[in-house]
Amino acid sequence: MPKTSLTDSPVVHVQGEQRPDLFWRGAAGLALFFTAVIVAVLIGVSAVLMAMFWNPWLLFTLIFVAAGVLLLVKTVAAVRRTVWHARHRSSFALREAGLETTEWNTVGAESPVSRVIPLEAVATVVTSYRIVRRGLLVQNGGGTLTETAPTLHVLFDQDGRRQITSVPFASHQDPGVDVWIKELRRRGVELNYTARPLSWKEEDYLSDEERLAYFATTDELIGFPATGGWLANMSRLENSWYQHTKQLREQAEERDPQLRAARLKPTFQPWILGAWCAGMYALGAGYLLSCLVQHRTLPPGAWPLEILVVLPAAALFFLPLRRSLRWYHGLVCWLLLVVIAFAVVVGTVEMGPAAEQMAMIGFGLTVLSAALLWAPYLLVKRSAPRDELARSAGAS
C-alpha cells in the first residue's frame, strides 16, 4: 500500500505519550532533594570521620563513599533520561488503513523513528502492560508497588523481517485503549494477551529485539476475548494467564525436575553480594562505634546502638536473596555476623579499654541475636514481589 493512501485515510484515534501530572512531578522533586541529602551524608560523614580520627580502620567507611558516588551517578543518569523523555514524546495514529507512528525510543536521538504500517502487514497485536513507576510500600507488611498501564505490542512484517512497535496508554482507565481494541478487532487483527510487563520507558528494560524473541518463542500468550474492552476483561485475563503459565511451568518441571530446583535455588551472586554488603557494613559500623566510644564522642552506655549494627547488616544480607529466602539463610547470616563481631574485637584490642569493652558487648549481643534476625528476615521476605518477572525475553 503506498504511503499516501495510508496517511490520507481517516484518523480513528491518536495516542500520544503524556507528561506526568503535577503530583508526580512534585514527588520526583521531593525524592531528588532527599536523594541529594543521602548522598551528602554518605560521602560527607565518611570524609569528616576520616579527617577527625585518621585511623586506617576507618577505611571501611569507603563503602559508604562508594555507595554515595554510585547513588549520585544513578540519580544524575535517571534525571537526564527523565528530562529527555519529557521533551521527546512519541505519538501513534490509528487510521482506517493502518498505523502511523513517530517514536522517540533512543535517549539522545536527534530524530524520531517514523513508521507507516498498513493493517495488512500487521501479524498480531499483543495486549500487555508497561511499567509506569515502582516504589516500596511501608505499610501492610511492606512490599514492592508497581504501577502499570496498558500497552499494545504491534507485530508486523516490513522490509522482509518481523518488527514491533509498542503503543503505550496513560492508565488502565484510558478510553483510547478500547478504541484501538475495537477497531483492530473490527478489522480482523489477531489479539492476544500476556500479563508480563514488557516495557519500561524510563529504565533499561527489554529491547525491541528481546520482545520479538519473547513473542517468537513463548507459549504464554492467550487469546483476547472477542467482546468487551480492556477493563471489562482485565481481571479475568490476568487470572487465566497466571493459571496458564503455572500449568506450563508445572508441565516443564514434571518433564525435568531439575527446573524446579534451579528456579528455587539462588545463584552464588546473591550470596556473595549479600555477604559482602552485610560484612562491610557490620565491620565498619562496629568498629566505628568502638572508636567513637574510645574518643568519648559517645558515652560508654551507648551499647544499645550495637543493634543498629546487627539488624541492618542482616537486612543487607537477606535483600539479594529475598526471592527465595529459607530458614538456613538466617543461620548463615548469624554465623557471618558472629565472625565479623569477633574480628572487630580483635581490631580494637590496641585501641583502648573503652573501645575493647564496646566491641566485646557487640560480640556478645551478636551471639545472642539469633532470634532478633527473624525481624529483618520476615520484613525482607514480605518485600519480595509476588511474581518477579524475568528480564530476559523468553524466560519463564
PyMOL commands that set and color helices and strands:
alter all, ss='L'
color gray80, all
select helices_A, chain A and resi 3-7+22-53+56-87+119-121+176-186+208-217+230-255+258-264+268-294+300-324+327-347+353-367+374-383
alter helices_A, ss='H'
color red, helices_A
select strands_A, chain A and resi 11-16+91-95+98-103+113-118+122-137+143-158+161-168+191-199+222-223
alter strands_A, ss='S'
color yellow, strands_A
deselect
rebuild
show_as cartoon
